[in-house]
Amino acid sequence: MGLLKFAGWLATNVVALAAAVLILDGIGFGDSTGWDQVADNFWALLFVALILGIVNSFVSPIIKFLSIPFIIITLGLFLLVINALMLLFTEWLVNLFDIDFYVDGFWNAVGGAIVITVVTWIVGLLFGDAQE
């Protein structure tokens, strides 16, 4: 992956994660609210987006492969559960680095997974897919 593709991939993850933080009250950084969560915690947001991207690139495909029967039985809805679990796993990982990022429960993780997926899709449509 070239430097420009990596920067586009990371920027897409940052935008998608920032959207989830702004839209959902159950996902955020520390005690701040609204736009302050994004502006005051930009470097933490960048780090969390990087970790989320790494988790989605390496851990998620393995989990999806092992879950093929469940994905087929649920007509793909289990992918939403997997994406929510990847967001919760990312929360756990970044908290090991003392980053004050939180996802408040499974349903906020599901909502965050939906927001991140939709925003990533929109950014990909507007600016081209960073993974091409």
C-alpha positions in Angstrom: 0.0 0.0 0.0 1.5 3.3 -1.1 1.7 6.3 1.2 -1.1 8.1 -0.6 -3.4 5.1 -0.4 -2.6 4.7 3.3 -3.3 8.4 4.0 -6.6 8.1 2.2 -7.5 4.9 4.0 -6.7 6.5 7.4 -8.5 9.7 6.6 -11.6 7.7 5.6 -11.5 5.8 8.9 -11.0 9.1 10.8 -14.0 10.7 9.1 -16.2 7.6 9.7 -15.2 7.3 13.3 -15.7 11.0 13.9 -19.2 10.7 12.4 -20.0 7.9 14.8 -18.7 9.9 17.7 -20.8 13.0 16.7 -24.0 11.0 15.9 -24.1 8.5 18.8 -24.0 9.6 22.5 -22.7 6.1 23.5 -19.4 6.4 21.5 -16.9 9.1 22.3 -13.8 10.3 24.2 -13.8 11.4 27.8 -16.4 13.8 29.2 -16.6 16.2 26.4 -19.6 16.3 24.1 -20.4 17.2 20.5 -17.8 18.6 18.2 -15.4 19.1 21.2 -14.9 15.3 21.4 -13.5 15.3 17.9 -11.6 18.6 18.1 -10.1 18.1 21.5 -9.1 14.5 20.9 -7.9 14.6 17.3 -4.7 12.6 18.0 -6.6 10.0 20.0 -9.2 9.8 17.2 -6.4 9.3 14.7 -5.0 6.5 16.8 -8.4 4.8 17.3 -9.1 5.0 13.6 -5.7 3.4 12.9 -6.4 0.6 15.3 -9.9 0.1 14.0 -8.6 -0.1 10.5 -6.0 -2.7 11.5 -8.6 -4.7 13.3 -10.9 -4.6 10.3 -8.0 -5.6 8.0 -6.6 -8.5 9.9 -9.0 -9.8 12.6 -12.4 -9.2 10.9 -11.7 -11.4 7.8 -10.7 -14.4 10.0 -13.9 -14.0 12.1 -16.0 -13.6 9.0 -14.5 -16.8 7.5 -15.2 -18.7 10.6 -18.7 -17.3 10.8 -19.8 -18.2 7.2 -22.6 -20.6 8.3 -24.1 -17.9 10.6 -23.8 -15.3 7.9 -25.6 -17.5 5.4 -28.3 -18.5 7.9 -29.0 -14.8 8.9 -28.8 -13.6 5.3 -25.8 -11.4 6.1 -27.2 -9.8 9.2 -24.5 -11.5 11.3 -22.0 -9.2 9.5 -23.5 -6.4 11.5 -22.8 -8.3 14.7 -19.2 -8.9 13.6 -18.6 -5.3 12.8 -20.1 -4.3 16.2 -17.8 -6.8 17.9 -14.8 -5.4 16.0 -15.7 -1.9 17.3 -15.9 -3.2 20.9 -12.6 -5.1 20.4 -11.0 -1.8 19.2 -12.3 0.0 22.3 -10.6 -2.7 24.5 -7.3 -2.5 22.5 -7.0 1.3 22.6 -7.9 1.4 26.3 -4.7 -0.7 26.8 -2.8 2.4 25.6 -4.7 4.7 28.1 -6.8 6.3 25.4 -10.1 7.4 26.9 -12.3 6.0 24.1 -15.6 4.3 25.0 -18.3 2.4 23.3 -21.2 2.2 25.8 -22.7 -1.3 25.2 -23.5 -3.6 22.4 -26.3 -1.6 20.8 -24.2 1.5 20.6 -21.5 -0.7 18.9 -24.2 -1.8 16.4 -25.2 1.8 15.7 -21.5 2.8 15.4 -20.9 -0.1 13.0 -23.8 1.1 10.9 -22.6 4.7 10.9 -19.0 3.8 10.1 -20.0 1.5 7.3 -22.4 4.1 5.7 -19.9 6.9 6.0 -17.0 4.8 4.7 -19.3 3.9 1.7 -20.2 7.5 1.1 -16.5 8.7 1.3 -15.6 5.9 -1.1 -18.2 7.0 -3.6 -17.2 10.7 -3.3 -13.4 10.3 -3.4 -12.8 6.8 -4.8 -12.1 3.7 -2.8 -8.7 3.9 -1.0 -8.3 0.1 -1.3 -8.3 -0.1 -5.1 
